[in-house]
Amino acid sequence: MLLGVAGSLVATYGGQALGLYHAGQGAGWIGSVVGALIVLFVWGKFAK
């Protein structure tokens, strides 16, 4: 559950920083999955 929340936050704020989403607009389902994959990738790099 925490991975999904973290992925959604990464996708929302990352999308706003890249100009994909407007302020107050959340990421969709696919964006949240991509954000979760990014979180897993970063976690794997730092866990070693």
N, CA, C and O atoms as a MOPAC input file, in Angstrom:
PM7 MOZYME 1SCF
protein

 N      0.82700 1    -1.17600 1     0.00000 1
 C      0.00000 1     0.00000 1     0.00000 1
 C      0.88200 1     1.25300 1     0.00000 1
 O      0.59800 1     2.22100 1    -0.70600 1
 N      1.93800 1     1.22400 1     0.79000 1
 C      2.83700 1     2.38300 1     0.83800 1
 C      3.53100 1     2.61400 1    -0.49700 1
 O      3.79100 1     3.75500 1    -0.88200 1
 N      3.82700 1     1.54000 1    -1.19200 1
 C      4.44600 1     1.66800 1    -2.51800 1
 C      3.50400 1     2.37000 1    -3.48300 1
 O      3.94200 1     3.20800 1    -4.27200 1
 N      2.23800 1     2.04700 1    -3.43300 1
 C      1.25400 1     2.69700 1    -4.29700 1
 C      1.09700 1     4.17200 1    -3.98900 1
 O      1.00200 1     4.99500 1    -4.89900 1
 N      1.07000 1     4.50700 1    -2.71100 1
 C      0.95400 1     5.91300 1    -2.31100 1
 C      2.20700 1     6.67900 1    -2.73100 1
 O      2.11900 1     7.78400 1    -3.26700 1
 N      3.36700 1     6.08600 1    -2.48400 1
 C      4.61300 1     6.74700 1    -2.87500 1
 C      4.69300 1     6.91400 1    -4.39100 1
 O      5.14100 1     7.95200 1    -4.87900 1
 N      4.26500 1     5.90500 1    -5.13100 1
 C      4.26500 1     6.00300 1    -6.59500 1
 C      3.33900 1     7.08600 1    -7.09900 1
 O      3.65600 1     7.79000 1    -8.05800 1
 N      2.20100 1     7.21900 1    -6.45500 1
 C      1.25400 1     8.25900 1    -6.84500 1
 C      1.82000 1     9.65200 1    -6.55800 1
 O      1.66600 1    10.57100 1    -7.36200 1
 N      2.47100 1     9.79500 1    -5.41300 1
 C      3.07500 1    11.08900 1    -5.08000 1
 C      4.20600 1    11.44300 1    -6.03800 1
 O      4.31600 1    12.58400 1    -6.48800 1
 N      5.03800 1    10.46100 1    -6.34500 1
 C      6.13600 1    10.69500 1    -7.29400 1
 C      5.57800 1    11.08600 1    -8.65900 1
 O      6.07600 1    12.01800 1    -9.29000 1
 N      4.55500 1    10.38100 1    -9.11400 1
 C      3.97500 1    10.67600 1   -10.42400 1
 C      3.30900 1    12.04500 1   -10.44600 1
 O      3.42900 1    12.77900 1   -11.42600 1
 N      2.60400 1    12.39400 1    -9.36500 1
 C      1.91100 1    13.68100 1    -9.32700 1
 C      2.89300 1    14.83400 1    -9.32200 1
 O      2.79800 1    15.73800 1   -10.15200 1
 N      3.84700 1    14.81000 1    -8.38200 1
 C      4.78400 1    15.92600 1    -8.28500 1
 C      5.79100 1    15.93700 1    -9.42700 1
 O      6.19400 1    17.00600 1    -9.88400 1
 N      6.20100 1    14.76700 1    -9.89100 1
 C      7.08100 1    14.70100 1   -11.05200 1
 C      6.38400 1    15.19300 1   -12.31000 1
 O      6.98500 1    15.89100 1   -13.12600 1
 N      5.11500 1    14.82900 1   -12.46800 1
 C      4.34600 1    15.29500 1   -13.62500 1
 C      4.10900 1    16.79500 1   -13.59800 1
 O      4.12100 1    17.45100 1   -14.64000 1
 N      3.89400 1    17.33800 1   -12.40300 1
 C      3.73000 1    18.79500 1   -12.28600 1
 C      5.04500 1    19.50200 1   -12.57900 1
 O      5.04400 1    20.56300 1   -13.20300 1
 N      6.16700 1    18.93600 1   -12.14000 1
 C      7.47500 1    19.54900 1   -12.40500 1
 C      7.80900 1    19.51900 1   -13.89900 1
 O      8.45800 1    20.43000 1   -14.41300 1
 N      7.36600 1    18.47700 1   -14.58400 1
 C      7.63200 1    18.36400 1   -16.01800 1
 C      6.59000 1    19.08300 1   -16.87500 1
 O      6.73200 1    19.16500 1   -18.09500 1
 N      5.54800 1    19.60000 1   -16.23300 1
 C      4.51400 1    20.31500 1   -16.95900 1
 C      3.43500 1    19.41600 1   -17.55400 1
 O      2.66100 1    19.85900 1   -18.40200 1
 N      3.37700 1    18.16200 1   -17.11900 1
 C      2.36000 1    17.24000 1   -17.63100 1
 C      1.01600 1    17.43600 1   -16.94500 1
 O     -0.03200 1    17.21100 1   -17.54900 1
 N      1.04500 1    17.85300 1   -15.68400 1
 C     -0.16800 1    18.07100 1   -14.90100 1
 C     -0.18100 1    19.49800 1   -14.38700 1
 O      0.87200 1    20.09500 1   -14.16600 1
 N     -1.37600 1    20.04300 1   -14.19500 1
 C     -1.53300 1    21.36900 1   -13.61200 1
 C     -1.59200 1    21.23700 1   -12.09600 1
 O     -1.78900 1    20.14200 1   -11.56900 1
 N     -1.42000 1    22.35100 1   -11.39900 1
 C     -1.49000 1    22.34500 1    -9.94100 1
 C     -2.85700 1    21.83700 1    -9.49500 1
 O     -3.88600 1    22.28100 1   -10.00500 1
 N     -2.86700 1    20.91400 1    -8.55000 1
 C     -4.11100 1    20.34500 1    -8.05300 1
 C     -4.60900 1    19.15000 1    -8.84200 1
 O     -5.57100 1    18.49800 1    -8.43500 1
 N     -3.97600 1    18.85400 1    -9.95500 1
 C     -4.37400 1    17.71600 1   -10.78000 1
 C     -3.50300 1    16.52200 1   -10.42000 1
 O     -2.27700 1    16.62300 1   -10.44700 1
 N     -4.11200 1    15.40400 1   -10.08700 1
 C     -3.37600 1    14.20800 1    -9.69600 1
 C     -3.01800 1    13.34000 1   -10.88300 1
 O     -3.56300 1    13.48400 1   -11.97700 1
 N     -2.09700 1    12.44700 1   -10.63900 1
 C     -1.69500 1    11.50200 1   -11.67400 1
 C     -2.75300 1    10.42000 1   -11.82000 1
 O     -3.48100 1    10.12400 1   -10.87300 1
 N     -2.83400 1     9.85100 1   -12.96800 1
 C     -3.77500 1     8.76800 1   -13.21500 1
 C     -3.20700 1     7.43100 1   -12.79300 1
 O     -2.13700 1     7.35500 1   -12.18900 1
 N     -3.93500 1     6.37800 1   -13.11900 1
 C     -3.56000 1     5.03000 1   -12.71200 1
 C     -2.21900 1     4.61400 1   -13.32200 1
 O     -1.36300 1     4.06800 1   -12.62600 1
 N     -2.04000 1     4.86700 1   -14.60100 1
 C     -0.80000 1     4.48100 1   -15.27400 1
 C      0.37100 1     5.29800 1   -14.74000 1
 O      1.46400 1     4.76600 1   -14.54600 1
 N      0.15000 1     6.57500 1   -14.50500 1
 C      1.19700 1     7.41300 1   -13.92600 1
 C      1.61200 1     6.93500 1   -12.55100 1
 O      2.79300 1     6.98000 1   -12.20800 1
 N      0.65900 1     6.48100 1   -11.76400 1
 C      0.96300 1     5.96700 1   -10.43100 1
 C      1.78500 1     4.68100 1   -10.50300 1
 O      2.68100 1     4.47200 1    -9.68500 1
 N      1.48700 1     3.83100 1   -11.46500 1
 C      2.26000 1     2.60000 1   -11.64100 1
 C      3.68900 1     2.93600 1   -12.06700 1
 O      4.64200 1     2.33800 1   -11.56800 1
 N      3.83900 1     3.87700 1   -12.97400 1
 C      5.17300 1     4.29300 1   -13.40900 1
 C      5.93000 1     4.91800 1   -12.23000 1
 O      7.12500 1     4.67400 1   -12.05800 1
 N      5.23900 1     5.71600 1   -11.42800 1
 C      5.86400 1     6.29600 1   -10.24400 1
 C      6.31500 1     5.23700 1    -9.25300 1
 O      7.38200 1     5.36400 1    -8.65300 1
 N      5.50700 1     4.18500 1    -9.07400 1
 C      5.87700 1     3.08600 1    -8.18000 1
 C      7.10600 1     2.34600 1    -8.71300 1
 O      7.96200 1     1.92500 1    -7.93500 1
 N      7.19500 1     2.18900 1   -10.02400 1
 C      8.37500 1     1.54800 1   -10.60700 1
 C      9.62100 1     2.39500 1   -10.39000 1
 O     10.70300 1     1.86100 1   -10.14500 1
 N      9.47300 1     3.70300 1   -10.47800 1
 C     10.60100 1     4.60000 1   -10.21500 1
 C     11.03700 1     4.48400 1    -8.76100 1
 O     12.23200 1     4.43600 1    -8.46900 1
 N     10.06000 1     4.44000 1    -7.84000 1
 C     10.38900 1     4.28600 1    -6.42300 1
 C     11.12000 1     2.96900 1    -6.18800 1
 O     12.10500 1     2.94200 1    -5.45000 1
 N     10.66200 1     1.87600 1    -6.80000 1
 C     11.33400 1     0.58800 1    -6.64800 1
 C     12.75100 1     0.61500 1    -7.20500 1
 O     13.65900 1     0.03200 1    -6.61100 1
 N     12.95000 1     1.27500 1    -8.32500 1
 C     14.27900 1     1.37700 1    -8.93000 1
 C     15.22800 1     2.13800 1    -8.01500 1
 O     16.35700 1     1.70300 1    -7.78300 1
 N     14.77200 1     3.27100 1    -7.49700 1
 C     15.61500 1     4.08000 1    -6.60600 1
 C     15.89200 1     3.31500 1    -5.30900 1
 O     17.01200 1     3.33700 1    -4.79900 1
 N     14.87200 1     2.64200 1    -4.78100 1
 C     15.04300 1     1.85400 1    -3.55400 1
 C     16.08300 1     0.76200 1    -3.76600 1
 O     16.90700 1     0.51700 1    -2.88400 1
 N     16.05900 1     0.10600 1    -4.91700 1
 C     17.01900 1    -0.93200 1    -5.22800 1
 C     18.43400 1    -0.41500 1    -5.33400 1
 O     19.37800 1    -1.11100 1    -4.95800 1
 N     18.59900 1     0.79800 1    -5.84100 1
 C     19.92600 1     1.38700 1    -5.96200 1
 C     20.51000 1     1.73600 1    -4.59600 1
 O     21.71000 1     1.56800 1    -4.37700 1
 N     19.67500 1     2.21900 1    -3.67400 1
 C     20.15600 1     2.63000 1    -2.36600 1
 C     20.20400 1     1.47700 1    -1.36200 1
 O     20.91800 1     1.57300 1    -0.36300 1
 N     19.47600 1     0.41000 1    -1.59600 1
 C     19.45000 1    -0.71500 1    -0.66400 1
 C     20.71800 1    -1.55500 1    -0.71600 1
 O     21.02700 1    -2.27900 1     0.23100 1
 N     21.44400 1    -1.46200 1    -1.80800 1
 C     22.68500 1    -2.24900 1    -1.92900 1
 C     23.73000 1    -1.63200 1    -1.11200 1
 O     24.85400 1    -2.13000 1    -1.06800 1

